[in-house]
Amino acid sequence: MFQLIRRKIEKVGVDEAETFLTHNDYEGQRPLRRAHVATLVEQMAGGTFTLGHIAVARQGWNGGGWLLANGQHQCNAVLEVGEPIQAVVEEYDCKTPEDFSRLYRTFDNNAVRSLSEIALPEARSLKLQWSRKFIGILLAGISFIEGHAGIHKSKRVEFLKKYIREGNCIYELFHSYTFPEYRHIARGPVVSAMIVTFRKDAADAETFWAEVRDGERLAASNPSFKLRNYLLTSTVGIGRGVSAPSLNAAVSYREMYGKCIVAWNAFRRGDPTALKFYADKPLPKAI
């Protein structure tokens, strides 16, 4: 676990801000938001900025250097204004990448950190090279399986550790393609179904979802072909999803997941399917 070494209210001027930003080279750091920097600049220049909060951590790995855990926007604003601010400056000791990931996601009180922004450091601590976009899609699928209601995002990112094998399988389906080519399968309910099917039979799942992704040389009666057409003409009306390029219907998260499993079961049996889904019935189980 990370450990606080020092905490003190200090003056942070241009020199100090530049020094802190030399440590802002963590791969999992979220992109700088220029709009947020502009807001801070306005507050600092107008005298309404009260007290900053900057945190750095000494690594217990990778040569023992420092990493900026919080404050990149404040430091950039100080450089633009050219005047010092008063800030709580904290120094932490992090022995492992996992320690830094936990520390990083505790700082959520300024520009709110999204789920994917706090999940990227967690993924890097697990030595996963997944992209930020992919992590967000994967967590949407995991959340449906785990039941995300009432679970804070700082706890939800810890689910990644349970789904490394399935995540790597799904990443292989996505990573060599550009987003428009796989946008119809880049949705929470579809990824939920992918996870379940990869747990049933990884080889069959790889074949099935590649067919749904590509649609190559498929008969009209093929379950993969029917699911592909359904996904291309539907969008998720409830929950996280990606709008289809040709919107014919907005469907529920539950329906899209259910039809994915119906198509999978037909694929496994070698049967055709009408992709029927009954909202008042329990969700189908993957075979």
N, C-alpha and C positions, 0 to 999 in steps of 0.2 A: 504494500500500500504506500502511496505517496506520503511524505512527511514534510510539514512546514519547518523551515529552517529559520526564517526571519520575516518579520512583518513590521513596516514602519511607514509613516506618512512622510513623503519626501517631495522636494521640488523636482519636477521632470521638465527640463528645458530641451532645446534643440540637440545639444550634445548627448544628453541621456537618451532621448528618443531615438537618435541615430544608432546608439549602442544597442538598445533593445531590439531595434529592427534588424541588426546584423544577426540576431539569433532567430529571426522569423523565417527559417528555412525548413520547417517541418513539412514533410510531404502531405500529411493529412490536414494541414491548415486550410481553412475555408478561403475562398477568393475574397480579395479586398472589395468592399462595397463602397464605391465612390460616393453614392448618395448619402450613406451614413457618415462618411468622413466630412462631407459638406455640411451636414447638420451639426456635427461637433465643432467644426470651424466657426459656424455662425454663433454657437453658444459661447465658445471661448472668446471670440472677438467682441461679443456683446456683453460679456461679463456675467452670463447666466450659468456657465459651467461651474459646478460646485467642487466635486472631488472625484478624481479618476481612480482606476483600479487596474494595476498592471501586475502580471505574474510571470515569472520565469522559473524554469526547472532545470536542475543539473541532471544530466543523463548518467545513469550507472552502466551504460552500454555505449558503443560507437564512439569511443574516445573520451567520454566524460564531458563533452561540451554542454552549453546551455541551449535551451529551447524556449521560445516565447509561447506561453500558454494562453495569455489574455492581454489585450491592449494594442493590437496592431492598428486599429482604427484611431485610437487616442493618440498614438505616437505619430501617425501620419498627419493628423490634424495639428499637432504641435509644430511639426515641420512647416506646415503651410502658414500657420499664424505667426510663428517666429517668437512666441512668448511662452514662458513656462506655465505649467499648471501644478497644482498640488494633487498628489495621488497616493493611494495606499499601494506600496510596492511590496510584493511578497516573493520570497524565494523558497523553492521546494526541492526536495530530493526525491528523484524517481529512479528506482533501481532497475526497472524493466520497462519495455514499451507499453505493457499492460497498465502499469502504474500511471504513465503519462496519459494514456487514453482515458482513464478514470478521472484524472485531474482535469483534463481539457474539457470534459463534458460537464464539470461542475460550474463553469463560467457561462451562465445563460441569463445574465441579468441586464445586459445592455442591448445590443442588436441580437434578438433571440436567435439561437442556433437551431437550425432545422434538424430533423431526424437524420437526414443523410449527411449533414455536416458533422454531427457528433459520431456518426457511425463510421466515417472514413478512417479516423484515427484507430478505432477499434479493429477495423479490418486490417490496417497496416500492422497493428500489434500482433495479429494472428498470421502475419506474413502472407496476406492475401493481396493480390495486385488488381482486384476488381476496381472498376471505375466508380465514380460517385453516382452517376446515373444508374448503373446496374445495381449498386447497393440499395438505392432507394426503391427500385422495382422489387428486388428480392425481399426486402423487409416488409413491403406491402403484402406480398404473398405469405411470408412467415406469420405476420400479424393475424391474418385470417385463420390460419391453422392453430395458432397459440391462443387466440381470443384476446385481442389487444385492448378491449374496453377497460378503462380504469388503470391501465399499466402505463406509467410515465415513460417517456421516450428514452430516458437515461437507462432504464431497465430493459426496454425493448431491444436496444442495440446488443445486449448480452446474448440474445437469441442467436446471433450470427455463429457463435461457437458451436451450437448444436447442429448447424446446417451447412457445414463446410463442404462435405462430400456432395450433397445435392446442389449447393451453390456452384461448385466447380463444374458440375455437369451442365447446369443451365448456362453458365458463363460461356462454355464452349459453343453453345447454340447461338449466342448473341455476338461475341466479341469480334469476330472477323467480318461482321456485316455492319453497314451503316444503318442509322436509326430508321429511316423510312422503309427499309427492307424487312424489318422485324417488328414494326410498331404494332401490328395486329396481335402479336403475342406478348408484347411488353406491357402487360397489365397485371395488377395484383391477383385477380381471380385465376388467370391463366397460369401464373407462376405458382400459385397455391396448388393447382392441379398438377403442374410439372413436378413439384416436390413429392407429392403423393405417388405419382406414377414412377418416378425414379426410385422411390423406396420399394416399389413392387418388383420392378424388373428394369435395371438400368439400360440394358441393350435394347429391349423393346421400346423403352421410353425415348431413347436417342433416335431410333428410326421414326417413331410416330411423330415426334415434335419437329424433326427435320422436314418431314412431309408437310406438316401443317405450316411450317415457316415458308417452304419453297413452292409447294404446289406443283411439282414437276412430275409429268407422266402419271397422273392419277386418274383413275376412272371416276365418272360422275357418282357412282354408288359407293366409292371409298369413304369410310368414316373420316379419314384425314382431310379429304377434299371438302366434305360437307362442313366440317368444323372450321376449316380455313375460310370458306365463303361466309359462314356465320360471323366469324370474328372480323372479317373485312367490312361487314355491313352493319356492325353493332358497336356501340360504345357503352361504357359503364355509366349508368345514370345515378347509381348510389355507390359511394366509396371511391377509392383511388382508381384512376384509369386513364387511358390515352384515347382521345377522340379518334374515331375511324375516319379515313379520308372521304368516305361516302356514307354519310350518316342516314341510315334507314330506321334505326330503332335504338332507343336508350333502354338498356336492360339493367336489372339489379346485379350486384356482385354475386349473389347467391345463384342466380340463373346462369350467368356465364360460367361460373365454376362447375355447376351441375352438368351443363351441356358438354363441357370439356371431358368430364368423367364418363358421361354416356358414350361419347365418341371413342374414348380410350377403351372402354369395355367392349364395344363392338369391334374395334381393331384387334383386340386380344382374342376374341372369339372367331374372328374372320367372317363376321356377319355385316350386312348393311344396317343402316340406322336412319330413322327419321329425326333424330336429335330431339325427341320429345322431352319436355321438362314440365313437371307438375309442381307448382308453387306450394300447394298444400300437403305435399308428400315429403318424407325425409329425404335428405340429399343422398344420391346414389353412392355406393361404396365402390372403390376401385378394385378390380380383380387382377 
